[in-house]
Amino acid sequence: MALIIFDATNRYLFSSGSTALQELEWHFFDVVMLLSLAYTLKHNAHVRVDIFYDNFSLKTQTLINILSVVFFILPFSFLIVYISIGFVELSFIQNEMSSDPGGLSYRWIVKSLMPLSFIFLSLQAFKILVIEVKKWRSL
C-alpha cells in the first residue's frame, strides 16, 4: 500500500513517475497472490459453492474434498509446475528484464514464484488429502 501511495503521489502531485516502481507494485502483487494459494487452502478460505456444500452430509462433504484434491488441485498444480519450470529456466538463461526503459531486471525471480507456489499448493493438497481420507474412513 505504501508503495502505491508513494507512486501515485509522485505521479499526480509532482508529475514524476517511475516505471520501476509500477513494476515493483505488480511484483509485490504477484508475490502476495501466488504465495497465498496454499495458505488459503490450508485455512479453507478458498471459493466454493457453499450454498450446496453446506447442505450435504459430512461424508459427502469429505468425499467432495477428496475428489476435488485428486481431480482438480493436484493435476492442475502438477501441470503448472511442469510448464512453469521451463518458463523460469528460459527467463533465467535469457536474463530477462523489463522491456520498458527504467524497468526492473531479473524478471526470473518473480517468475520462479510460479512453480514454487504451486509446489506449496500441492504439498498442502496432499496434507488435506491424507486428513480427508482418514476422516472419510472413520465415518
Secondary structure, DSSP 8 states (H G I E B T S, - for coil): -HHHHHHHHHHHHH----HHHHHHHHHHHHHHHHHHHHHHHHTT-S---HHHHTTS-HHHHHHHHHHHIIIIIHHHHHHHHHHHHHHHHHHHHTT---SSTT--S-HHHHHTHHHHHHHHHHHHHHHHHHHHHHHHHH-
